[in-house]
Amino acid sequence: MNAKRSAPTAAADATAASAADADASDGGCSSKRLRRAPEKAHWLTRLGALGRIDWEKSVVLPDRELIIATDCGGGIGPPSALVELGVKCRHIFACESDPSSQQLLSSQAEPPERLFGSMIGRDRGCFCLVSGRWMPMPHEQPDIYISNAGVHGPNPDRFLAAVKYIMEHQPRLVILEDLVVAGREDQNGNLPADSILALLSQAGDYEVDTFHVTASHFGLPQRRQRLYYVMISSQHLQRGDKEPLEKISEALAQLRTVEPSVDAEDLLESLNFESQPSPKGSDKNVASLLGMSADASYLHRRLRHELRLPLDDMTYFQLAGAHLGRWLRTYREADVCQIHWLRAKSNKKEIRFVSVSQDAHRAAMSFTGEVPNLTPTTRLWSYRLQRVLGGREMLMLQGFKPDRWNLQNLSEASLTRVAGAAMTVHMIAAVLASALSCCHFPDAEHGPAPKRRPGRSRSISLAELRSRYLAIRQRLSGLRRFSPLGV
């Protein structure tokens, strides 16, 4: 992932030249050219085009639709990524525990064939939110299985449920997303990803590896980082003169040079904000906001003292008081904006974004065009736009195109939660494109039966998986099998 940027290609030069001609035709009147996020439709054909990767054909896909199954936050981002990559797919089921994501998926013109609300205990069947009746889990072998249920999430049993599904259904390609903390040493000097990879290697006849991906490397102005565990069935892996999954690292490095990240404000200009819901009462000011608690007031005074800021300096309230009163909910949120604006001013810097959903001491900030990592509870204040970013804007910062989704039935709070919990489209699209270039799928939906290890039963309980995972952690304590992973 540390590959150097290559020289611009002829296509990139032609694009830059045409953009320069367009600016010249305006007579230099346009001081700011709108920059959009990179299109992903050409990513698959780009792989191998520069001659840096040694496979003859970058991606060989069958004429049929690929069967995709998703779990826990994977029902929104991956299908969008496949559509933008130009890959035809059939979404056989999705499991989403978040009610906002369930509502979004069920209200689309083409929802998943089956939409469940729980990953735990679904072997006996679940209530389908699309058909409105109790339905069993589909028994088809999926071509692609994607899950956002990591070990470090709110419910680790969801990860074990994903491993259970992999063991029982043997998907041809598996992509699991986890927080980047899994690639960092714990207090005992161990990498959690070591135990995760060891458990996944027992799921079947797979080649398993992990990859560290950053959103800003693939054209999105966001600092989100994730680990992706990629598993490809040995029966469907393209063999070559290199290690089985080494091509994925090379492909990610090549796709990383497609286009640089755009500024968040430039990206959001393509969204007509006039159509976005705005809070009522534009004549409000800071004094109309809900008061700050005594504990929060003490913490803010202490932070000002630590930063050597005057306790009575209300400069930012005087400059942006009307905007703060219109878009924020509490005096605490407004004071978070003010403290970090004063801090940046004292350091002679320009602050661009701050998260008002966090305490003043821990608020995520950005002094560049990249926004902090988005979460389901994130509320971002833009100092240039003088407002809180809306749900549709957060969807755009996650790589989605809001005009392709039916968002009429969702509130602004629901959209914000969906955007923060979803997989980033550009990140999963890069991993998918790189993984598809390393595997081949049968022309028929029902290919040869997957190979199973001798003595492996078809069904396994979560309790047994939990015990097996804990035993692996104890056995690997003090060992660093995958030491190059450290991030």
N, C-alpha and C positions, 0 to 999 in steps of 0.2 A: 504493500500500500504506500510505500514511500518512493514510488517511481517518479522520475523527473518528468516535467512536462516536455512533450515532443514539439518539434517545429510545426507551425500551422500547416494544415493540408491545403490543397488547391481549392477544395470546396469552401473551406473556412475563409481563404483569401478572397474568393469570389463573393462570398456573403458580406465580408467587411467592405469590399469595394462597392458593392451595390448599395450598402447602407450609407457609405460616404457620398455616393452620387445623389442619393435621396436627400441627404442633408444639404448638399450643394444646390440642388434644385429648389430648395426652400429659401434660398438667398441668405442662409445663415440665421433665419428668423427663429427657428426652433432651438432654444438653448438647452433642451433636455430631450434626448431621444428615449422613447419607451423601450425598456429592455424586458424581454419575456423569459420565462423559464425554458430550458431546452426541451425540444420535442424528443420523444423516445422512440418514435416509429422507425428511425433509422439505426437504432442501437444494435439490433441483431445483425444487420448487414454490415455495420461498421466493424464488427469483430473480425479480425483477420484482414481487413482492407488495407491496413498499413504494413502488412507483412511482418508484424512483430510476433504473431502467434502462428505456430507451425501446423495447424490443422487445415486441411484443404477447403472444407466447407464449414463456415462458422456454425450454422444451426441447420439441422435437418429435422423437420417436423412432419408428422403424418398429415394426410388430407382431412382426417376426421377432427372432431372437437376433442381437446384434451379434457379429461375428467379431473376436476379440482375439488378438494374438500378443505375447509378452513375451520379453525377453532379460535375462540377467545381473542377478539380484536383483529383477526385476519380476514374477516368477511367483507371488509370495505376496501382496504388498500390493495391487496393482491389482485382481485378481479379488475380493478381500475388499471393496475400496472400491466396486466396481460392484454387488456383492450388497447392500451396505448402502444404496446409492443407489437400489436397486430396479430396476436395469437388467439385463435378461436378456442373457447373453453365452455364447458358445461359444469355449472356449480351444483354438485349433487347435494351438499348440505353445508350448513354453517351453524356453529354453536356460539352464541353471544350472550354473556351474562348481563351486559349493560342494557337497561331498558331503552335508552336513547338509540343505541345501535340497532336493537331489535326493531324499533319503530321505523328507523330509516330504511333498513333492508326490506321489511315487509311492505313498505309503501311504494317501492319501485315498480316500474312496469315489468321488469324481468327479475323478480327476486330469486334467491336460491330455491332449488326444488324442495328442500326441507330446511326449516329454521327452528333450532332448538334453543332453549334458554339455559341449559346446564350441561357441563361435561362430566359431572360426577353421577354415576349410576345410570348412564344413558344406554347401557347394554340391553336393558329390558324395554327400551323404547322411551320416547319423550313426547310431550305435547308439542305439535308442530304449529308455529305461529303463522304459517302461510296457509295451510289447509284448514286450520282450526280444529284438528282432531288428533288423537293419539296415533303416532306412527313409529315404526321400528327404525333403527339405524340402517342405512343402505349397506348392502353386503358387497357392493362393487369394489374392485381394487382401483383406487384412484391413481392417476398419473402423477398428480402433484398434491401434496398435503402440506399446508402451511398453518402454523400456530404461533400465537404471541404469548403463550403461557410459559413464562420462564420460571426458574426456581426462585428467583428473587422478587417475584410478583406478590400480590396480596394473598394469594392462595397457592402454595406450592403443589398441592394435590392436583391442580390443573395440569401442571407439567407432567406428573406421573400418569394422568389420564391420557395425555398426548402420547407418551411412550407406550402405554397400553394399546392405544389404537394402532400405532406403528407396528407393534409386535403381532397384532392379530390380523391386520389387513395388508401389511407389506406394501405401502405406496412405492412407486418407482422413484420418485424424487420427493425428498422431505426438506423443508426449510423451517427451522425454529428460531424465533427471535428472543433474545434475552438482554437484560441490562448490561451495560459495559462493566459494571462492578464485578461480574463473573470472571473477567479477565484480569482482575487485580488481586494482589496478595492479601490474604486475611491476616489476622493477628498471629497465626502460627506459621506464616510464610507459605501457605498453600494457595493454589489457584482453584477456585470452585469449578472452573471450566474443565479441569482435569477429571474430576469425578463425573461430571455431566457427560463428557465424551466417552468415558469408560462405560457408563451405563448405556449410552446410545449404541456403542459398538456391540452390545449384546442383543440388540433389537432384531437382528437378522443379518443376512449376507449383504452388508452395506460398506461402502467407503465413506468415512466420516471425517469431517474437518470443520474448523471454525474460522470465521473471518470478521475482522473489525471494520465497520463501515461508518462513515461520517456523512451527514446530509449535505454539508456545504461542498463536499468534493464532487457532488453530482448535480450541481446547478441550483440548489435550494438555499436561500439565506437563513439557515437555521443551524444551531450548534448541537443538534441531536446526534448522539453516538450510540450504536447498538452492536451487539455480537450476534452473528448468524451461524447456527449449526446447520451445515449442509450435509445431507445423506443421499447418496445415489446408489441404487441397487447395482450390484456387480454385473447382473445380467444385462443392464441397460447403460453401462458406462462405456464411453468411447475410449478405447485403449490407444496408446501412442508410445513415443519414446520417452515420455516424461512421467512423473508421478501422477496417479489418477486424478487428483484434484488440484494439481499445481496449475492447470490451465485456468481455473477460476480466479486465482490470485492475479495471473497475467491479464485476464479479461477485465477484472475490476480496475486494475491499473490503467488499462487502455481506455475504458469508459470514463475514467476519472478525468481524462484530458479532453472530453467532448466540448464542454463550454464552462467558463468560470461561473461562480455563483453571482446572482444579481443582487442588488440592494433590495431590501424588503419593501421600501416605499415605492421603488420602481415596479416591482412585481404587483403590488396592490393597485397601481394606477389602472391596470387592465380590468379591474372590477368596478363597476358603476356603483359607487357608494351611496348615491342618492336613492337607490332601491333598497338599501339596507335599513332595518328598523333602528331608529334612534330613540333615546330616552326622552320622555316628555318633560316639559318645564325647562326650556332653554334659558329662562331668566334667572335660574338659580345661581347662587354663589357658594363659596366655601362655607360660610356661616350656616347655610341650610342643611349641611350634611349631618349625619348621625354623629354624636359626640364620641370621643375617644375614651377608653377605659383608663382607670388610674394606673394599671400595670403598663399598658401600652404607652401612656404619657411618660412614665418614668423611663422606660426603655428608650424612647425617642430623645429625651433630654440627655440620657447617658451617652447615646450614640453621638449626639451633637458635641458633647464634651470630649469624647474620644477623638472625633474628627477635627476638633478645635474650630467649631462653627459657632457663631453667636446664637444664643438661645432665642433672641427676639428678632432674628432676621426672617422676614416674611416676603422677600423679594419675589419669589416665584408665585406666591398667592396673588400679589398685585398684578403680575404679568398675565397669568392664566387662570385667575380665580373663576371666571365665568365658565370656562371649559371644564375645569375640575369639578365645579358644582353640577354641571350637566351630566357628566359621564361617570363620576365616581359615586360610591355609596356611603362611605364613612369618612370622617375627618382623618382617621388613621391612614387610609389609602392616599388621601391628598398630601398628608405630611410626609409619607414615604417618597412621593414624587418630588416634594420640595427639598427634603434633606439630600437626596442624591443629586438633584440639580445644583444645589449649593456646593456639594462636595466636588462635582465635576468642574464647576466654575472656579473654585479655589485652586484646582490643579490645572486650570487652563485647558480643559478638555470639553468636548461636546458629547453629552450623553444622548443616546438615541432611544433606548427602550429600558423600561424597568418593570419588574413583575410586582404589582401591588397586592397580589394574593398572598405574599410571604411577609414575614416580619421584616422590619427595617434592617436588622442586622444581617439577615440571610437573603435579602431580595436579590434575585438575579438581574444583572444589568448588561447592557451592551453599548459599547462606544463605536461600533461599526455598523454596517448595514445588515448584519446577521442578528436575528432575534435569539433570545435564550431558548433552551429546550422547552418545548410545549408539553404540558401535562393536562389531564382532564380538568384540573382546578385553576389553570393559569389564567390570569387577567393581566394583559400587557398594556402599559401606557406608552404611547408614542409621543415623544417630545416634539417631533417635527409636524405630525398630524394633529397634535393637541387633542387626542381622544384615546379611548380604549379600543383595541382591535376587536372587531366583531367575529361571530362564529364563521361566517363565510370567508372572511379574510384569513382566519386561522386554518380553514380547510385549504386555501390556496397556498399558505406557507407550508402545508403538509404535502403539497404536490397535486391536490385534487383540482378538478375543474367544476365549480359549483353549478354551472349551467347544464351539466350532464346528469345532475341528480335532482330528484323531486324532493325539495326541502320545505315545501309549503306547510307540512303538518308538524314541523319541529320548531320549538321555541329557540330563542337565541342562546339560552343556557344549555339546552340540549345539543345544539350545534357545536358549542364550545367544548362540551364534554366529549362528543363524538370525535372532533378533530384532535383533541389531546390524547385520546386513547387509541386512535387508529395507527396502523403502520404507515410510515412515510412512503409515499408512492415512488419517489425517485430512488430511495434506498432499496426497497424490495424489488423494483424493476431492474436495478443494476445487478442484484444478486440472482434474480430469475434469468436475465439474459446471459449472465456468465455461466450459470448452472445448465441452462438449456444447450449451451454450446459444447457441453461435455457429456451429454447423454442422448440416447436415441430411444424412441418409443415405438411399440409395434403398430402396424397399420390398422389392426383390428383392436377394438376396445378391450377384448378379453384375450390377452396374449398368453404366453406360456405361464403355467403356474409358478409362483415364486418359490425359490428354494428355501427350505427351513432347516435349521440345524437339528441334528438327531436328538431326540429326547425332549424337544421343546413342545409343550402343550399349546393349543390354540388360544386358550383363555388364561389370563393371569390376573390376580387381584391387585388392587392398589396397595393393600397392606404388604403383600409380598414384594412389590416394587419398592415400597418405602424402606423395608428392611434391607433389600438388596442395595439401595442407594446409600444407606447409612453404613453398611459394611464396606462398600467401595471407598467411602470417605475415610473410614478408619484405616483401611489397608494402604491408601495413598498418602496418608498423613506424613509429612516430611519429605515426600518425593515430588519432583518437578518433571513429570514426563513430557509436558508440552511447554517447556520453558520459553521458546521463542514467542509464545502467545502474549506475554506480558504487555499491557497497554496502560 
